[in-house]
Amino acid sequence: MQDTLERALIKQSLWREGTDLRAWLFTVMHNVFINQIRSKAAARTVPIDDAIAELPQPQSADRLEIRDLDIALQALPEDQRTVLLLVGLEQMTYDEAARVLEVPVGTVMSRLSRGRERLRRLMQGLPDASLLKVVK
């Protein structure tokens, strides 16, 4: 209330005679309240540099795993990699991924299964078992 009266006295030249003084004071009070809320919100904001400094930094082993994962992902066929990223990283459902890729849901499921298995083998350093074998 004190802030409202202080602001009203400072801005009294803005009040027009013949208008409702009570309504004008409520408007001033509302604006004071909004300004206080905004200043509190601004005071709580943490600069991005400070926030990044507080994040745990990955260890060198984590960086190597991330690098290996990236290399393994790049080794996957495009269709398997795309489905893996949509479902695994983007957290899409099978139906959503199927709509995005314009393929049946069963195709998404099989590509995902083959992609996961191939990625698992690549990350473990095992030979790629997805190569087709000639059957006579």
Order of alpha helices (4+ residues) and beta strands (2+ residues): alpha-alpha-alpha-alpha-alpha-alpha-alpha
